[in-house]
Amino acid sequence: MADYSAAIKAEPTFAAGYISRALLLLGRGQFDRSIADFSEAIRLAPNVAGIYNGRGLAYAFKRDTVHAIADFDAAIRLDPKHAEAYWNCGQAHEVAHDMKAALDDYRAVIRLEPDGTRGPIRRAKVYLYLADNEHALDDANAAIGVSPQSADGYKVRGDIYRTKGEFDRAIADYDTAIRLEPRNGDAYHLRGVAYRLKGDTARAIADLKSALTLVSPNGYENSEIRAELSTLGADARSAQAAESKRPVAFAEVRRARFPLPACGQR
């Protein structure tokens, strides 16, 4: 931090120093100070898309979706191929409950990243939220086709099958996700929910307890798992005891609070 501040003092009209310090402040969770530095960088270099994207993230982490979306859109206007700005804008639109705009953003991500999986996976989740299971399934299958060794595609397809009441197919996909990523707490959680809905309480409890040892102790998922276990009459404390000692990075906690952003109504 001191180095960046010294660089700014030596070259107060040089945007790079403000950008570097803004990114450091963003990582530390000092969002207002980060926004101030990004704003100064924009004043000095108003045509750089990445600066608007960075400030948009700072606003997004503050849950100020109005300013976040405005900045992501500004980044996109300056650089229509800025996939990260579309991605961030899509997630900000999700937080703002503008799912149509989120779908448009993820469509752009898919167009700009034809060999990527994050676009179809995230769009599948939005379609699932909108109860459009068929389009959701198309996107999940597309993601698996692009990257059959990625657990995320199987997890979202498992979610779709679970929503449709096809619990055995859902469990099979969660099995694959766990085989690919044996320490993926989310996959154990989701499979536990599927077992509960299927009526297999013993396996549900076992999976949920496994999940509790793997997810962040301070995230929303931890609370969800403990609530599930309570519903099933299970004691979460033994699993929680070992897990609660694990240190958690700030960024991990923030991700649990804000589903990282995508953006833009063009």
N, C-alpha and C positions, 0 to 999 in steps of 0.2 A: 504493500500500500504506500509506504513512504517513498519508494522509488518512483511510482507513478505520479504521486503528488509533486515530487521534485521535478520530474520531467515536465509536468504541466506548468509549474512555476517558471521553468527555464524557457518553455515554448508555449505560452498561453494561447496562441492561435493555431496550435497543431492538434487536430481532432483526435489523432491516434491515442494520445495520452488520456483523454477523457474516455474514449471507448474502452481502453484497457482497464481503467479504474472502475468504470461502470460495470464491466463484466465481473470483476472481482467482487464488487459490492453486491451484485445480483446473486453470485454464488454464496455470499454470506447472509443473504436474506435481508439486506438493508435496501429495501426496494425504493424508498423515497430518495435516498441519496443516489442510487443507481439511475433513477429517472432523471434527476437533475443533471448528472454527468452526460447521459445520453442526449438530453435536450441541448446541452451546450455543444456537444459534438454535431448535432443536427444543424445548429445555427452556423457552425463553421464549415460543415460539409453537407449541405441540404439534399444532395442528389445520390447519397449512398444508401441503397436499400437495406443493407444489413444493420445499420444503426436504428432504423425504424423497427425492424424485426426485434432487435434487442430491447428497445424500450417497450415494445408491445409485450414482450415476455414479462418484464418487470410489472407492467400494469396487470397482466393476466394473473400473476402470482398474488397480487393485491385483490384479485377478483373484480377488478374494474374492467369489465368486458367491453364497455363502450369505448374507452380510450384504447384498449388493447386491439380491438377490431379495427379501429381507425388507423392505428399504426401498421398493423399487418397489411391492410389494404393499401396504405401508402407505399409499403415495401413492394407489393405486387405491381402497383402502377409503375414504379421505377424499374422493376425487373420482373416481367411477366413469367419468367422461368424459375423464380425463386420458390422451389418446392417447400423449403422449410417454413416460409411465410404462409403458404397455403395450409400446411400441416398445422401450424400454430393457430391459424385463423379458424380452422375447422373445429378444433377443441374449444376455442373461446366461444364459438357459436353454439357448441353443445352446452356449455355452461350457461349460456344465455337462452337455452331452449329454442334456438332457431335451427331446427334439424334440417330443414330444406337447404339453408345456406351451408350447413356443415357438409351435407351430401355434395353440394357443388364444389366445395373446397377439396374434399377427398377425391372427387372425380379428377380434379386438376393434378393432385398428387400422383394418382395412378397414371395419368397421361405423361407426366414428367419423369416418373420412375417406373417404366414398364416392367422392369425385372425386380421390383421391390415388393415387399409384403405388407408394409405398414399401412399403405393406402387401402387395399382391399380388406384387410383385417378390421381397420377402424370403421370403414364404411359398412362392413357387415354388422358391426355392433350397433351402428345407427339404424340400419334397416331392422335389426332385431328389436330395438327399442320401439320402432314404429310398427311392429308386428307384421312386417313384410318378410316372412320367413323364407320365401323362395329367392328373392334377391339377396338376402343375407347368405343363404346357402351357396348361391352362385359365387359370391365374393370369397367365402371361406374356402370353397373348392379351388378357386383361382389361386389363392394364397398358398395352399398346400401344393398345388401343381408347380408353382414357382420355386418353393422351398420346402420340399418334403421332410427335411430334417429340422424344421423349426417347430417348436412346441406351440407357438401362439396360434397358428392356423387350426391345429387340432382342438385347442381349447375353445376357440370361438365356434367351431363347428359342433363341438360337444354341447355348447350352450344352446345352439339352435335346436339340436335334436332333443335336448332336455325340455326346452320350451314346447316342443311339439308332442311331448309325452313319450318319446322314443328313448327310454332310459337305458336300455342295453346298448344301443348305438352311441349314446352320449358317453356311457362309461367306457366303451371301447376306445373312443377318441381321447378321453382323459387318461386312459391307460397308456396310450401312445405318447401323450405329452409328458407323462411321468417317466416313461422309459427314456425319452430324449433328454429330459431335464429332471433328474431324480431329486433335486432339491428345490423344485418349483412349488412353493407353498400354495400358490393360487390353484394349481392343478389338483392338489390333494383336497383343497377346500371345495372346489367345484365337483369333484368326484364324490366327496362326502355328501354334498347336497343331493346329487343324483341318486345315491344309495338311500338317502332318507326318503326321497320322493317315491322310490321303488318299494320302500317298506323294509329294507335291510338295515335295521338300526345298528347292529353290531359293527358292520363294515362302515357305516356312516360315522359312528363315533370314533373308530380307529383312524379314519382318514382325517377327520376334523382335528383330532389331537395331534396327528402328524403335521398338519398344516400350521397349527398354532406354534410349533417349534421352529417354523421356517419363515414366517412372515414378520414384518416389523412390529415390535410391541406397541408402537405409537401410532400406527396407521389405522384407517377405517376398517380394513379387512380383519384385523385382530379382534375388534369389537364385534364384527359380524359373526366370526367363528365362535366366539365365546357365547354369543346369543343363541347360535344354533345348538351348541352343546348343552346349554341350559334348557332349551326346548326339549332336548332328548333326555334330560335328566342326568347328564354326565357332569363330572367335576373337571373343570378346565385347569384347576390350580396346579396340579402336578406337572402338566405340560408347560404351563405358563412360567413356572419357577425357573427352569433352565433357560428358557428363551428370553426372559426379561433382562438377563444380564448382558445380552449382546448389545454392543454400542450401535447406534443408528446414525448414519450420515444425514446431515440436514436435508440434502437434496432428496433423499429417500422419503423423508417425512413429508416434504412439500409435494412430492408426486402423489402421495396418498390423499392429500387435500385438494389438489387441483389436477384433473386429468390432462396432462400436458397438451398444450394448445395447437390449434390449427386455425386458418382464418379467411374469410372475406366475402362480402357482398359486393360484387363488381357492378 
